[in-house]
Amino acid sequence: MPPDFDLRLLKPAVHSDPVDGFYIQCEGQTTWRAFYEDSVDSYLVNPGDLLYIPKGVNHSVESMNVRAAISVSFFDE
């Protein structure tokens, strides 16, 4: 890595999305974490897995290796 690379950029950001979505893992693996008031759920997502992410759920995504995926969102309007 370049000497001035900011390692904080590698930390998964916790966020929520304003719409429902589906995530389809095609290659590689990711770790998804869903954050609730009193718990954290963690999922290792492998090729062929489909994950449903309801709108408003705080979550983070961490790549475990090189990956390819498809993300599909649904708007209410």
C-alpha positions, 0 to 999 in steps of 0.5 A, a space after each residue: 500500500 502507498 505510505 500515505 494510505 488511510 487504513 480507516 478506509 478499509 473499515 466497514 461503514 455502518 449505514 442503513 438504506 432507505 429502500 428494501 434490497 436483495 444482495 446476491 453473492 456471485 464470487 468470493 465472500 462477504 461478512 454482513 452485520 445487522 445492528 439492532 438495539 440489543 444485538 448484532 447478527 453476523 452472516 458469512 455470505 458465499 457464492 449463490 447466497 441471497 440476502 434480503 436487507 429491509 430498509 432502515 436496518 443498520 448494517 455493514 459489509 466487509 469483503 473477505 476476499 475479491 468478490 463480485 455481487 449483484 445488488 437489487 433495490 426496490 423503491 416504494 414510489 
